Amino acid sequence: MNYDVLIVGGGAAGFFAAIHTARFNPSLKIAILERGTDVLTKVKVSGGGRCNVTHAEFDPKILTSYYPRGEKELLGPFHTFCSGDTMAFFDELGVELKIEDDGRIFPVSNSSQTIIEALLSEVNKLKIQVLTSQSVKNLLIEDHVWHIRTKKTEFRAKKVLIAAGSSLKIWDLLKKLGHTIIAPVPSLFTFNIKDQRIDGLAGLATYAEIKVLTDKSLFADGPLLITHWGMSGPAILKLSAWGARILNDLNYHFTIQVNFIPEESIETVGITFDKMRKDKGRQRIVAKPLFNVPKRLWQQLVTFADIDQNLKWADLAKEKRKKLVDVLLASKFQVDGKSTFKEEFVTAGGVDLKEINFKTFESRKLPNLFFAGEVLNVDAITGGFNFQNAWTGGYIAGKALASAE
């Protein structure tokens, strides 16, 4: 079957590229090849089923800072198509969006189905064919024509876009064609921790600074969420993204140091303790939390510092005072494994970015072969940033795919 443009992958990047290819050149015959029976499956589960479309960061330079891999390369593309452009696109399709307090952007409907239906409707309107159950078996170029063989059919096209996400099979095919593939490792995962200090505190959130002790340069601060299996929340997810390769090399067994009161220092904590001893000497230490530490967490940290439930501030000995300071500012936890963050599995790895022309998202090695989305060695922290990479790459590649050259 002959086409002008073939898109491998029926996800966010693939659909966005197909739509913009058709918009820039309506005369082209375009098809999307999806290996599964459904399309846009990651869109469906994103944001807990609400679809975190993008993030309300409109400065390209700041936006790139959320990408552990791809920060330098995405600066130019974000100047071409950024978060505001994504919002305008969906507004044009009749999808009303809202910005939440943390900057994440969702459809007002709070349903990913709104986004899916809008994309499907636009694809149908533009007469783009969507062919499911088309798992790619082979990919090669002969006489300037790309040949894609699936289990069912052989397709031919002058131009091909790969938007297959984290597909090991596709990466293997690209490797055979001469592209360098950076080995994929998990990103955006939570830490498995068993420790009496957080036992029974699932659902509790607090602000903290976290360091990986085996690599002191690896640290993050932000909201920390205690879960049934250990620790999660933005601080942990940031650590997992920036430390994806380091933590993989450690086989996900390492020690972290948690500062539960990062705005304080040993000196300021000491001053507060002295004040409590003087002004609240008869008050039990465990009774009232300090430094905005959640009450249940405070109680367990005090207990871990070997402080009796009935001990009063006036009776806090020097040795136990020092231990409480250490527990608050530098608690060490052993991480033994990881867990996937919801259904939004993200990998660090993919096609080497040095082999991509980011003005067009075309391969520097093979003519008329383009890429968009997670197939590239680009990934971001949670918050709509991974989708923005998909939309931006899809738009720029779509424009290049539509050209007559």
C-alpha positions as CSV (number, residue, x, y, z in Angstrom):
1,M,0.0,0.0,0.0
2,N,1.4,3.4,-1.0
3,Y,1.2,6.6,1.0
4,D,2.9,9.9,1.0
5,V,3.5,9.9,4.7
6,L,3.4,7.0,7.2
7,I,3.3,7.6,11.0
8,V,4.4,4.7,13.2
9,G,2.7,5.1,16.5
10,G,-0.9,6.1,17.4
11,G,-0.1,8.1,20.5
12,A,0.0,11.9,21.2
13,A,3.1,12.6,19.1
14,G,1.9,10.5,16.2
15,F,-1.6,12.0,16.1
16,F,-0.3,15.6,16.4
17,A,2.3,15.1,13.6
18,A,-0.4,13.5,11.3
19,I,-2.8,16.4,11.9
20,H,-0.3,19.1,11.2
21,T,1.2,17.3,8.2
22,A,-2.3,17.2,6.7
23,R,-3.0,20.8,7.7
24,F,0.2,22.1,6.1
25,N,-0.4,19.9,2.9
26,P,-4.0,18.6,2.6
27,S,-3.2,16.8,-0.7
28,L,-1.0,14.2,1.0
29,K,-2.1,10.6,1.6
30,I,-1.3,9.9,5.3
31,A,-1.8,6.9,7.5
32,I,-1.1,6.2,11.2
33,L,0.1,2.7,12.0
34,E,-0.7,1.5,15.6
35,R,0.5,-1.8,16.9
36,G,-2.4,-2.1,19.4
37,T,-6.1,-2.3,19.0
38,D,-6.6,1.1,20.5
39,V,-4.9,4.5,19.9
40,L,-4.0,7.3,22.4
41,T,-3.8,4.8,25.3
42,K,-1.3,6.9,27.2
43,V,-3.4,10.0,26.8
44,K,-6.3,8.0,28.3
45,V,-4.5,7.2,31.6
46,S,-2.5,10.5,31.9
47,G,-3.2,12.5,35.0
48,G,-5.3,9.8,36.6
49,G,-7.6,9.7,33.6
50,R,-7.9,13.5,33.4
51,C,-5.1,14.0,30.8
52,N,-2.5,16.5,32.0
53,V,-2.3,18.2,28.5
54,T,0.7,20.5,29.2
55,H,2.1,22.9,31.9
56,A,1.5,26.6,32.3
57,E,5.1,27.5,31.8
58,F,5.3,29.8,28.8
59,D,9.0,30.8,28.8
60,P,10.9,28.3,26.6
61,K,14.1,28.7,28.6
62,I,12.4,27.9,31.9
63,L,10.3,25.1,30.3
64,T,13.4,23.3,29.1
65,S,14.7,23.1,32.8
66,Y,12.1,20.4,33.5
67,Y,13.8,18.0,31.1
68,P,16.6,15.9,32.5
69,R,17.3,14.8,29.0
70,G,16.6,17.1,26.1
71,E,17.0,20.5,27.9
72,K,19.5,22.0,25.4
73,E,17.9,20.4,22.3
74,L,14.3,21.6,23.0
75,L,15.1,25.3,23.5
76,G,14.8,26.0,19.8
77,P,11.7,23.8,19.2
78,F,9.9,25.4,22.2
79,H,10.5,28.9,20.6
80,T,8.6,27.5,17.6
81,F,5.8,25.7,19.4
82,C,5.3,26.0,23.2
83,S,2.7,25.5,25.9
84,G,0.6,28.5,24.8
85,D,0.4,27.1,21.2
86,T,-0.8,23.7,22.6
87,M,-3.6,25.5,24.5
88,A,-4.5,27.5,21.4
89,F,-4.7,24.2,19.3
90,F,-7.1,22.5,21.7
91,D,-9.1,25.7,22.0
92,E,-9.5,25.7,18.3
93,L,-10.9,22.2,18.5
94,G,-13.4,23.3,21.1
95,V,-11.7,21.8,24.1
96,E,-11.8,24.1,27.1
97,L,-8.7,23.9,29.3
98,K,-8.0,25.0,32.9
99,I,-4.8,25.8,34.8
100,E,-4.6,24.3,38.2
101,D,-2.7,25.9,41.2
102,D,0.4,23.8,40.5
103,G,0.6,24.9,36.9
104,R,-0.8,21.6,35.4
105,I,-3.3,22.1,32.6
106,F,-6.3,19.8,32.2
107,P,-9.5,19.8,30.2
108,V,-12.4,21.5,32.1
109,S,-14.3,18.2,31.7
110,N,-11.6,16.5,33.9
111,S,-11.8,13.6,31.4
112,S,-9.0,12.4,29.0
113,Q,-11.8,11.3,26.7
114,T,-12.4,14.9,25.7
115,I,-8.8,15.2,24.4
116,I,-9.0,11.8,22.6
117,E,-12.3,12.6,20.9
118,A,-11.0,16.0,19.8
119,L,-7.9,14.4,18.2
120,L,-9.9,11.6,16.6
121,S,-12.4,14.0,15.2
122,E,-9.7,16.2,13.6
123,V,-8.0,13.1,12.1
124,N,-11.2,12.0,10.6
125,K,-12.0,15.5,9.3
126,L,-8.5,15.6,7.6
127,K,-9.1,12.1,6.1
128,I,-6.0,10.6,7.8
129,Q,-6.3,6.8,7.9
130,V,-5.8,5.1,11.4
131,L,-4.8,1.5,11.0
132,T,-4.7,-0.5,14.2
133,S,-3.1,-4.0,14.9
134,Q,-0.2,-3.0,12.7
135,S,2.8,-4.1,14.6
136,V,5.9,-3.1,12.6
137,K,8.2,-6.1,11.7
138,N,10.6,-4.5,9.4
139,L,11.7,-1.0,8.3
140,L,14.0,-0.3,5.4
141,I,14.7,2.2,2.6
142,E,15.2,1.3,-1.1
143,D,15.5,3.7,-4.0
144,H,14.5,6.7,-1.8
145,V,11.3,4.9,-0.7
146,W,10.6,3.7,2.8
147,H,9.2,0.1,3.2
148,I,7.3,-0.8,6.3
149,R,6.3,-4.4,6.8
150,T,3.7,-5.3,9.4
151,K,2.2,-8.6,10.3
152,K,-0.6,-7.9,7.9
153,T,0.7,-5.7,5.1
154,E,3.6,-4.0,3.4
155,F,3.4,-0.2,3.2
156,R,5.5,2.2,1.2
157,A,6.0,5.9,1.6
158,K,8.5,8.7,0.7
159,K,8.5,10.0,4.3
160,V,8.1,8.2,7.7
161,L,7.7,9.5,11.2
162,I,8.6,7.3,14.1
163,A,6.4,8.1,17.2
164,A,6.3,4.7,18.8
165,G,7.3,5.7,22.3
166,S,9.4,3.3,24.3
167,S,9.3,0.4,21.9
168,L,12.2,-1.9,22.2
169,K,11.3,-3.5,18.8
170,I,11.3,-0.2,17.0
171,W,14.6,0.8,18.7
172,D,16.1,-2.4,17.5
173,L,15.0,-1.7,13.9
174,L,16.4,1.8,14.1
175,K,19.7,0.4,15.5
176,K,20.0,-1.9,12.4
177,L,19.5,1.1,10.2
178,G,22.5,2.8,11.8
179,H,21.0,5.0,14.6
180,T,22.5,5.0,18.0
181,I,20.1,4.0,20.8
182,I,20.8,5.1,24.3
183,A,19.8,2.1,26.4
184,P,16.5,2.8,28.1
185,V,16.1,2.8,31.9
186,P,13.1,3.7,34.0
187,S,12.4,7.3,35.0
188,L,9.6,8.8,37.2
189,F,9.4,6.1,39.8
190,T,8.8,5.9,43.6
191,F,11.1,4.5,46.3
192,N,10.4,1.3,48.2
193,I,11.3,1.9,51.9
194,K,10.4,0.0,55.0
195,D,11.1,2.0,58.1
196,Q,9.5,2.5,61.5
197,R,9.6,6.3,61.1
198,I,7.1,6.3,58.3
199,D,5.2,3.1,59.2
200,G,1.5,3.7,59.3
201,L,1.8,7.2,57.8
202,A,0.5,6.4,54.2
203,G,-1.1,9.5,52.7
204,L,0.8,12.0,54.8
205,A,2.5,14.8,52.8
206,T,5.2,17.2,53.9
207,Y,7.9,19.4,52.4
208,A,11.4,18.0,52.4
209,E,14.9,18.0,50.9
210,I,16.2,14.7,49.8
211,K,19.8,13.7,48.9
212,V,21.1,10.4,47.5
213,L,24.2,9.7,49.7
214,T,26.0,7.7,47.1
215,D,26.0,10.7,44.8
216,K,25.9,14.0,46.7
217,S,25.1,16.0,43.6
218,L,21.8,14.2,43.3
219,F,19.2,16.0,45.4
220,A,15.8,17.5,45.1
221,D,13.3,19.4,47.3
222,G,9.6,19.7,47.2
223,P,6.5,17.9,48.5
224,L,7.2,14.4,49.8
225,L,4.4,11.9,50.0
226,I,4.6,8.8,52.3
227,T,2.9,5.8,50.8
228,H,2.2,2.2,51.8
229,W,5.4,1.1,50.0
230,G,7.7,4.0,50.9
231,M,8.0,7.5,49.5
232,S,6.6,9.3,46.5
233,G,5.6,12.9,45.6
234,P,7.2,15.6,43.4
235,A,10.5,15.5,45.4
236,I,11.0,11.8,44.9
237,L,9.9,11.9,41.2
238,K,12.3,14.7,40.5
239,L,15.1,12.6,42.0
240,S,14.1,9.6,40.0
241,A,14.1,11.6,36.7
242,W,17.4,13.3,37.2
243,G,19.0,10.3,38.7
244,A,17.5,7.7,36.3
245,R,20.8,6.3,35.1
246,I,22.7,6.6,38.4
247,L,19.9,4.9,40.4
248,N,19.7,2.1,37.7
249,D,23.4,1.5,38.1
250,L,22.8,1.1,41.8
251,N,20.1,-1.5,41.0
252,Y,17.7,0.7,43.0
253,H,19.4,-0.1,46.4
254,F,20.8,3.1,48.0
255,T,20.6,5.4,50.9
256,I,18.8,8.7,51.0
257,Q,19.1,11.5,53.5
258,V,15.9,13.4,54.2
259,N,15.7,16.9,55.7
260,F,12.2,17.3,57.0
261,I,12.8,21.0,57.8
262,P,14.9,22.4,54.9
263,E,14.2,26.0,55.7
264,E,15.9,25.6,59.1
265,S,19.6,25.1,60.1
266,I,21.3,23.5,63.1
267,E,21.6,26.9,64.6
268,T,17.9,28.0,64.2
269,V,16.7,24.6,65.4
270,G,18.9,25.0,68.5
271,I,17.5,28.5,69.2
272,T,13.9,27.1,68.9
273,F,14.7,24.3,71.3
274,D,16.2,26.7,73.8
275,K,13.1,28.8,73.5
276,M,10.9,25.8,74.1
277,R,13.0,24.8,77.1
278,K,12.6,28.3,78.6
279,D,9.0,29.1,77.7
280,K,7.3,25.7,77.4
281,G,9.5,23.7,79.8
282,R,6.6,21.7,81.2
283,Q,5.2,20.8,77.8
284,R,5.7,17.2,76.6
285,I,8.1,17.2,73.5
286,V,5.8,14.8,71.6
287,A,2.7,16.9,72.3
288,K,3.1,19.7,69.8
289,P,5.0,19.7,66.5
290,L,7.5,22.3,65.6
291,F,8.6,23.7,62.2
292,N,5.3,22.8,60.5
293,V,6.1,19.1,60.7
294,P,2.8,17.1,60.5
295,K,1.8,15.9,63.9
296,R,1.9,12.1,63.2
297,L,5.3,12.4,61.6
298,W,6.6,14.5,64.5
299,Q,5.5,11.9,67.0
300,Q,7.3,9.1,65.1
301,L,10.4,11.2,64.6
302,V,10.5,12.1,68.3
303,T,10.1,8.4,69.3
304,F,12.8,7.4,66.9
305,A,15.1,9.9,68.7
306,D,14.7,7.7,71.8
307,I,12.6,10.4,73.5
308,D,10.0,9.1,75.9
309,Q,6.4,10.0,75.3
310,N,6.3,11.8,78.7
311,L,9.6,13.7,78.4
312,K,9.3,17.5,78.8
313,W,11.3,20.2,77.1
314,A,12.9,21.2,80.4
315,D,14.3,17.7,80.8
316,L,15.7,17.2,77.2
317,A,19.3,16.1,77.7
318,K,22.1,17.2,75.4
319,E,22.5,13.7,73.8
320,K,18.8,13.3,73.0
321,R,18.6,16.9,71.8
322,K,21.4,16.3,69.3
323,K,19.6,13.1,68.1
324,L,16.3,14.9,67.6
325,V,18.2,17.6,65.5
326,D,19.8,14.8,63.4
327,V,16.4,13.0,62.9
328,L,14.8,16.3,61.7
329,L,17.6,17.5,59.5
330,A,19.4,14.4,58.3
331,S,17.3,11.2,58.6
332,K,18.8,8.3,56.6
333,F,16.5,5.8,54.8
334,Q,17.5,2.7,52.9
335,V,15.8,2.4,49.5
336,D,15.2,-1.2,48.4
337,G,13.7,-1.1,45.0
338,K,11.3,1.1,43.0
339,S,7.6,1.1,42.0
340,T,6.1,2.5,38.8
341,F,4.5,5.9,39.2
342,K,0.8,5.2,38.4
343,E,0.3,4.1,34.8
344,E,2.5,6.8,33.4
345,F,5.6,4.8,32.8
346,V,8.4,6.9,31.4
347,T,11.8,5.9,30.3
348,A,15.1,7.7,29.9
349,G,16.7,6.5,26.7
350,G,16.0,6.3,23.0
351,V,17.5,7.7,19.8
352,D,20.7,9.7,20.4
353,L,19.8,13.4,20.2
354,K,23.1,14.1,18.4
355,E,21.6,12.3,15.4
356,I,18.5,14.5,15.1
357,N,18.1,17.9,13.4
358,F,15.8,19.7,15.9
359,K,14.8,22.3,13.3
360,T,12.8,19.6,11.6
361,F,13.0,16.5,13.9
362,E,14.5,14.6,10.9
363,S,17.3,12.0,11.2
364,R,20.8,13.3,10.4
365,K,21.6,9.8,9.2
366,L,18.7,8.7,7.0
367,P,16.7,11.0,4.6
368,N,13.0,11.5,5.1
369,L,13.0,9.7,8.5
370,F,11.5,11.8,11.3
371,F,11.0,11.3,15.0
372,A,8.7,12.7,17.7
373,G,7.9,12.0,21.3
374,E,9.4,9.4,23.7
375,V,11.2,7.4,21.0
376,L,13.9,10.0,21.4
377,N,16.2,10.3,24.4
378,V,14.0,13.0,25.8
379,D,12.0,12.8,29.1
380,A,10.7,15.1,31.7
381,I,9.3,15.2,35.2
382,T,5.6,14.8,35.8
383,G,3.3,17.7,35.2
384,G,2.4,17.8,31.5
385,F,6.0,18.2,30.3
386,N,6.3,14.9,28.5
387,F,3.1,15.7,26.5
388,Q,4.5,19.1,25.6
389,N,7.5,17.4,24.1
390,A,5.2,15.2,22.1
391,W,3.1,18.1,20.8
392,T,6.1,20.3,19.9
393,G,7.9,17.4,18.1
394,G,4.7,16.4,16.3
395,Y,4.1,20.0,15.1
396,I,7.6,20.7,13.9
397,A,8.0,17.2,12.3
398,G,4.5,17.6,10.7
399,K,5.5,20.8,9.1
400,A,8.6,19.2,7.6
401,L,6.7,16.1,6.5
402,A,4.3,18.3,4.6
403,S,7.0,20.0,2.5
404,A,7.4,19.1,-1.1
405,E,11.2,18.5,-0.7
